[in-house]
Amino acid sequence: MAEECTHDCSTCSQKCSDRKEEFDFSAAMNKASKIKKVIAVASGKGGVGKSFVTAMLAVEAMREGKKVAILDADITGPSIPKAFGLSGGTFQGEDGIEPQTTTGGIRIISLNMLVADPSDPVVWRGPVIAGAVKQFWTDVHWGDIDIMFVDMPPGTGDVPLTVFQSLPVDGVVVVSSPQELVEMIVSKAVKMAAMMKKRVIALVENMSYLKCPDCGREIEVFGPSRAAGLAAKFSIPHTMRVPIDPALAAAIDSGTAELAEVPGFAEFWKSLGM
């Protein structure tokens, strides 16, 4: 390394051993598509209802009149097609792989649409899974989309890293649940987003309470809500508490997510200003 080194490689033509290159990992968008905004839905752990939140965000955006898409990046646990009652495969069109479209017009791609038997396990190594996510962005003919939601797998591994580096993510919605362990989980997701220079725009606390059908009292089954405290700690501007509701679970299980009504969710979506 030269003695006069300023440690700013962008102004230097020397090929020294300490040189640090800036790599562009972004993937090219499908040439016949135009996607205006991308929102990633993430969590630090599984089982918190991330796919459910993704589905409901997409439904509220669709109800608002937006052209909506979902990229199911949870390759080894794809559940988005089930939530919307979609089955069967896709086909190769002139401009790329054509995603399936829900009754309300939401365009969706998921690995379950590309395999012979959706119940077969996907036994792939991380780089292969990450490559599939990039192909969903590049090889799928999305068309003209106002907002795309990316259903991320849990954790901070290969696929979340690929999404943050390869897709033009405009904001991140973090999904949690009320347990005490959740602070560490949310912390991991928020810190990863910060490392990737992505903005966390909302925290959704799923399974936050159960509303008694007789008296209307909110019963905090998993303990007191931590949503407000966590949002304040990590400077997250918007929060939403989603109740435990058998009717919501039934809507997802029956593939009728577009008919589901989550109390307060429409107002929450509007508050995001998307």
C-alpha positions in Angstrom: 0.0 0.0 0.0 1.4 3.4 -1.0 2.4 5.7 1.9 0.2 8.5 0.5 -2.9 6.2 0.5 -6.1 8.1 1.4 -8.1 4.8 1.9 -10.6 6.1 -0.7 -10.3 3.5 -3.5 -12.7 5.4 -5.7 -10.0 8.0 -6.4 -7.1 5.7 -6.8 -5.8 3.8 -9.8 -3.4 1.6 -7.9 -4.0 -2.2 -7.6 -2.7 -2.6 -4.1 -3.5 -5.6 -1.9 -5.7 -3.5 0.5 -8.0 -2.2 -2.3 -11.7 -2.7 -1.5 -14.0 -2.8 -4.5 -17.7 -1.8 -4.4 -19.6 -4.6 -6.0 -23.0 -4.1 -7.6 -25.1 -7.2 -6.7 -28.4 -5.8 -8.2 -30.3 -8.2 -10.5 -31.8 -6.9 -13.7 -35.6 -6.5 -13.7 -37.5 -8.4 -16.3 -37.2 -6.3 -19.4 -41.0 -6.3 -20.1 -41.9 -5.3 -16.5 -42.1 -2.1 -14.5 -42.2 -2.4 -10.7 -42.5 0.9 -8.9 -42.0 -0.1 -5.3 -40.7 -3.2 -3.5 -41.6 -4.0 0.1 -39.8 -6.9 1.9 -41.7 -8.6 4.7 -39.2 -10.1 7.1 -38.8 -11.7 10.5 -35.9 -13.0 12.6 -37.6 -16.3 13.2 -40.3 -18.6 11.7 -43.8 -19.2 12.9 -44.8 -15.6 13.5 -47.2 -15.3 10.5 -45.0 -13.5 8.0 -46.7 -15.0 5.0 -50.1 -14.1 6.5 -49.0 -10.4 6.9 -47.6 -10.4 3.4 -50.9 -11.7 2.0 -52.9 -9.1 3.9 -50.6 -6.2 2.9 -51.1 -7.3 -0.7 -54.9 -7.5 -0.3 -55.2 -4.0 1.2 -53.0 -2.6 -1.6 -55.2 -4.3 -4.1 -58.4 -3.0 -2.5 -56.9 0.5 -2.8 -56.8 0.0 -6.5 -53.1 -0.7 -6.9 -51.5 -3.2 -9.3 -50.0 -5.7 -6.9 -47.6 -8.6 -7.0 -46.1 -11.0 -4.5 -42.7 -12.7 -5.0 -42.6 -15.7 -2.6 -38.9 -15.8 -1.6 -39.5 -18.4 1.1 -38.3 -21.1 -1.3 -38.3 -24.0 1.2 -41.5 -23.1 2.8 -43.7 -21.4 0.2 -47.3 -20.8 1.5 -48.5 -17.8 -0.4 -50.3 -19.8 -3.2 -52.2 -21.7 -0.6 -53.4 -18.4 1.0 -54.9 -17.3 -2.3 -56.3 -20.7 -3.4 -53.8 -21.0 -6.3 -52.7 -24.4 -7.7 -51.1 -25.7 -10.8 -48.1 -24.4 -12.7 -47.0 -21.5 -14.8 -46.1 -21.2 -18.5 -43.3 -19.6 -20.5 -44.6 -16.6 -22.4 -43.0 -14.3 -24.9 -41.7 -12.0 -22.2 -40.8 -14.6 -19.6 -42.4 -16.9 -17.1 -46.0 -15.8 -16.5 -47.1 -15.6 -12.8 -50.4 -16.8 -11.7 -53.1 -14.2 -10.9 -55.6 -14.2 -8.1 -59.3 -13.4 -8.4 -58.6 -9.9 -7.4 -55.7 -9.5 -9.8 -52.7 -10.0 -7.6 -49.8 -11.5 -9.6 -47.9 -14.2 -7.7 -44.8 -16.4 -8.3 -43.8 -19.2 -6.0 -41.6 -22.3 -6.2 -44.8 -24.3 -5.6 -45.9 -23.3 -9.0 -42.8 -24.7 -10.7 -42.5 -28.2 -9.2 -44.4 -31.3 -10.1 -45.6 -32.0 -6.6 -45.9 -29.0 -4.2 -45.6 -31.4 -1.2 -42.1 -32.5 -2.2 -39.3 -30.9 0.0 -36.9 -28.5 -1.7 -33.5 -29.9 -0.7 -31.2 -27.2 -2.2 -28.1 -25.5 -0.9 -28.2 -21.8 -0.1 -26.6 -20.4 -3.3 -29.1 -22.4 -5.4 -32.1 -21.0 -3.4 -30.7 -17.5 -3.6 -30.3 -17.9 -7.4 -34.0 -18.9 -7.7 -35.1 -15.7 -6.0 -33.0 -13.6 -8.5 -34.6 -15.6 -11.3 -38.1 -14.7 -10.0 -37.1 -11.1 -10.4 -35.4 -11.3 -13.7 -37.2 -14.2 -15.6 -40.8 -13.6 -14.5 -43.0 -11.3 -16.7 -44.5 -9.1 -13.9 -45.9 -6.5 -16.2 -46.8 -3.0 -14.8 -46.8 -3.2 -11.0 -47.4 -0.4 -8.5 -46.1 -2.4 -5.5 -44.5 -5.8 -5.0 -44.3 -7.6 -1.7 -41.5 -10.0 -1.1 -42.3 -12.8 1.4 -38.9 -13.5 2.9 -37.8 -16.6 4.7 -37.0 -16.3 8.4 -33.6 -15.4 9.6 -30.7 -13.5 8.2 -29.2 -16.1 5.7 -28.6 -16.3 2.0 -32.1 -15.4 0.7 -32.7 -12.3 2.8 -29.2 -11.2 1.9 -29.9 -11.8 -1.8 -33.2 -9.9 -1.6 -31.6 -6.9 0.0 -28.6 -6.8 -2.3 -30.3 -7.8 -5.6 -33.8 -6.2 -5.5 -34.5 -2.4 -5.1 -36.2 -2.7 -1.7 -37.9 0.5 -0.8 -38.9 -0.5 2.7 -39.1 -3.4 5.2 -42.0 -4.6 7.3 -40.8 -6.7 10.3 -43.2 -9.3 11.7 -43.0 -10.4 15.4 -45.1 -11.9 18.2 -45.4 -10.9 21.8 -43.0 -13.3 23.5 -40.1 -12.0 25.5 -37.6 -13.6 23.1 -38.9 -11.4 20.3 -36.8 -8.4 21.2 -33.7 -10.3 20.1 -35.5 -11.5 17.0 -36.6 -8.0 16.0 -33.2 -6.7 16.7 -31.5 -9.1 14.3 -34.0 -8.2 11.5 -33.7 -4.5 12.0 -29.9 -4.6 12.2 -29.6 -6.6 9.0 -31.8 -4.1 7.2 -29.6 -1.3 8.5 -26.5 -3.1 7.3 -28.0 -3.4 3.9 -29.1 0.3 4.1 -32.8 -0.6 3.9 -35.4 1.3 5.9 -37.7 -0.5 8.3 -41.1 1.2 7.9 -43.3 -0.9 10.2 -43.5 -3.5 12.9 -46.5 -5.9 12.9 -47.0 -7.8 16.1 -49.0 -10.9 15.1 -51.0 -13.1 17.6 -51.0 -10.0 19.8 -54.2 -10.8 21.7 -57.4 -12.8 21.6 -60.7 -10.9 21.8 -63.2 -12.7 24.0 -66.3 -13.4 21.9 -68.6 -12.9 25.0 -67.3 -9.8 26.7 -64.9 -8.3 24.1 -62.0 -8.2 26.5 -58.5 -8.5 24.9 -56.7 -11.4 26.4 -52.9 -11.3 25.9 -52.3 -15.0 25.5 -48.6 -14.8 24.9 -48.0 -12.0 27.4 -48.1 -8.2 27.2 -47.6 -6.5 23.9 -44.1 -5.3 23.1 -44.9 -3.6 19.8 -44.9 0.0 21.0 -41.7 -0.4 23.1 -39.8 -2.1 20.3 -40.9 0.4 17.7 -39.7 3.2 20.0 -36.4 1.4 20.7 -35.6 0.9 17.0 -37.2 4.1 15.7 -39.8 2.2 13.6 -42.5 4.7 12.6 -45.6 2.4 12.2 -46.9 -0.5 14.3 -49.9 -2.9 14.0 -51.2 -5.4 16.5 -53.0 -8.4 14.8 -55.3 -10.5 17.0 -55.6 -14.3 17.2 -58.7 -14.9 15.2 -59.9 -18.4 14.0 -61.7 -16.7 11.1 -58.5 -15.3 9.7 -56.8 -18.7 10.0 -59.7 -20.3 8.2 -59.6 -17.8 5.4 -55.9 -18.5 4.8 -56.4 -22.3 5.0 -59.3 -22.1 2.6 -57.4 -19.9 0.1 -59.7 -16.9 0.5 -57.2 -14.4 1.8 -58.8 -11.8 -0.5 -62.0 -12.0 1.5 -60.4 -11.7 5.0 -60.9 -8.6 7.1 -58.3 -7.9 9.8 -59.5 -5.2 12.3 -57.5 -2.0 11.8 -55.4 -3.4 8.9 -56.8 -1.1 6.3 -56.0 2.0 8.4 -52.6 0.6 9.1 -51.9 0.1 5.4 -53.0 3.7 4.6 -50.7 5.0 7.3 -47.7 3.6 5.5 -48.3 6.0 2.6 -47.5 3.6 -0.1 
